[in-house]
Amino acid sequence: VLPRGNFLYSQDVQLKDLVSENLEADTRGVIIDLSRIGMMDSSALGLLAALQSHLAKRKVRLVLAGPNPHAQNILQTTGMRGLFMQFETTEDALNYLKNL
């Protein structure tokens, strides 16, 4: 999933629906690429945490790829950096998921 522009809590339903509608039975993971976001609020992190919990119940991993400096700062400031697997690139995230 590649959000663009501002990543705010108001996109909650859209992101959850997008992910849920596209999950297949053999899906191992979902990658959220944060490289193209502008602003990201702490509520959006709550959304990611809720999505991670939802996916974990289905034994699907949520990983973040390419968090830009703003996203990294929000993750660090809120103490949520350690809650998510993070990779520098989408390709790195894909390789990780392929090896599960």
Helices and strands as residue ranges (DSSP letters): E 5-7, G 9-11, H 12-22, E 29-33, E 37-40, H 42-57, E 61-65, H 69-77, G 81-83, E 85-87, H 90-98
